[in-house]
Amino acid sequence: MTTTAPARPASTEIDVVPAPVVRPRTRLRLLRKVAVAVSGVALILAGIVMMVLPGPGVVAILAGLGLLGTEFPAARRVSERVNGYVRAVWHKVRPPKKARPDA
């Protein structure tokens, strides 16, 4: 006994997939991403300038990387790596209070 699938009726209509609708929320996300990118890059550039001029250059660069990291995963990875290096150097220069002889 052989079973076969029922025959599909021939259709002259074409299946139409609706086009994706651009929602206002998508525009806001794009606007936010652009604003974060511009302000993050501006902070990094200001930090680079402050490395030569008086000001907290390293702090501004780290803040710019942190800001960029809120929207861009690559910037988040760079920020975490740089923060790790800075913390390691800081602990070599100034060990925690428990390890300091004057504490």
C-alpha positions as CSV (number, residue, x, y, z in Angstrom):
1,M,0.0,0.0,0.0
2,T,1.6,3.2,-1.2
3,T,0.6,6.6,0.2
4,T,1.2,9.8,-1.7
5,A,0.9,13.3,-0.5
6,P,-2.2,15.1,-1.7
7,A,-1.5,17.2,-4.8
8,R,-1.2,20.9,-4.2
9,P,-3.6,22.9,-6.2
10,A,-2.1,25.1,-8.9
11,S,-2.2,28.7,-7.9
12,T,-1.7,31.7,-10.2
13,E,-1.3,34.1,-7.3
14,I,2.2,34.9,-6.2
15,D,3.0,34.9,-2.5
16,V,3.8,38.5,-1.6
17,V,5.9,39.3,1.5
18,P,5.2,42.8,2.9
19,A,8.1,45.2,2.9
20,P,9.5,46.0,6.4
21,V,8.1,49.1,7.8
22,V,10.5,51.7,9.1
23,R,9.4,52.6,12.6
24,P,10.1,55.8,14.4
25,R,11.9,53.8,17.1
26,T,14.5,52.7,14.5
27,R,15.2,56.3,13.6
28,L,15.7,57.2,17.2
29,R,18.1,54.3,17.6
30,L,20.1,55.5,14.6
31,L,20.1,59.1,15.9
32,R,21.3,57.9,19.3
33,K,24.1,55.8,17.7
34,V,25.2,58.8,15.7
35,A,25.1,61.1,18.7
36,V,27.1,58.6,20.8
37,A,29.7,58.2,18.1
38,V,30.2,61.9,17.6
39,S,30.4,62.7,21.3
40,G,32.7,59.7,22.0
41,V,35.1,60.6,19.2
42,A,35.0,64.3,20.4
43,L,36.0,63.2,23.9
44,I,38.8,61.0,22.7
45,L,40.1,63.9,20.5
46,A,39.9,66.3,23.4
47,G,41.7,63.8,25.6
48,I,44.5,63.5,23.0
49,V,44.8,67.3,22.9
50,M,44.9,67.4,26.8
51,M,47.8,65.0,26.7
52,V,49.8,68.0,25.4
53,L,47.9,70.8,27.0
54,P,46.9,70.9,30.7
55,G,44.0,68.7,31.6
56,P,42.9,65.2,32.4
57,G,43.8,63.6,29.0
58,V,43.8,60.0,30.1
59,V,40.5,60.4,31.9
60,A,38.9,62.0,28.8
61,I,40.1,59.2,26.5
62,L,38.8,56.5,28.9
63,A,35.5,58.4,29.1
64,G,35.3,58.6,25.3
65,L,36.0,54.9,25.0
66,G,33.4,54.1,27.7
67,L,30.8,56.2,25.9
68,L,31.5,54.6,22.6
69,G,31.3,51.2,24.3
70,T,27.7,51.8,25.1
71,E,26.8,51.4,21.4
72,F,29.7,49.6,19.8
73,P,31.0,46.2,20.9
74,A,34.5,46.7,19.5
75,A,34.9,49.9,21.5
76,R,33.7,48.1,24.6
77,R,36.4,45.5,24.1
78,V,39.1,48.1,23.6
79,S,37.8,50.0,26.7
80,E,37.9,46.9,28.9
81,R,41.4,46.1,27.7
82,V,42.7,49.6,28.2
83,N,41.1,49.9,31.6
84,G,42.8,46.6,32.6
85,Y,46.2,47.9,31.5
86,V,45.6,51.2,33.4
87,R,44.5,49.4,36.6
88,A,47.6,47.1,36.4
89,V,49.9,50.0,36.0
90,W,48.1,51.9,38.8
91,H,48.5,48.9,41.2
92,K,52.2,48.6,40.4
93,V,52.7,52.3,41.1
94,R,50.4,52.4,44.1
95,P,49.6,49.0,45.6
96,P,46.4,48.5,47.6
97,K,46.3,49.8,51.2
98,K,46.8,46.3,52.7
99,A,50.1,45.8,50.8
100,R,51.5,49.2,51.5
101,P,54.1,49.5,54.3
102,D,52.7,52.9,55.4
103,A,49.1,51.7,55.8
